[in-house]
Amino acid sequence: MAKDSCDGCGRTVTVAGGIANIWTFGQDDGSEGTAMTLEFEDGTDHLLCYPCMEVLPDNPTAEDVERLEEVDAETSRLTEY
């Protein structure tokens, strides 16, 4: 499983996939990763952790990702401008 950082809050995330866990088939052994890459309607794509995905508005943009910040190990929030 590859490690990277969330484009929103910067926390370290794991990304499922690739040859390292090809035979796990989504078993509940921690192999599902903690982030996924999302492609937005504005044409941008971002690797985001699940806490960041939960606080994004409907139809998010790159500006919404820039406003994300880590609050603690389990939650994220959008900063106010």
Order of alpha helices (4+ residues) and beta strands (2+ residues): beta-beta-beta-beta-alpha-alpha-beta-beta
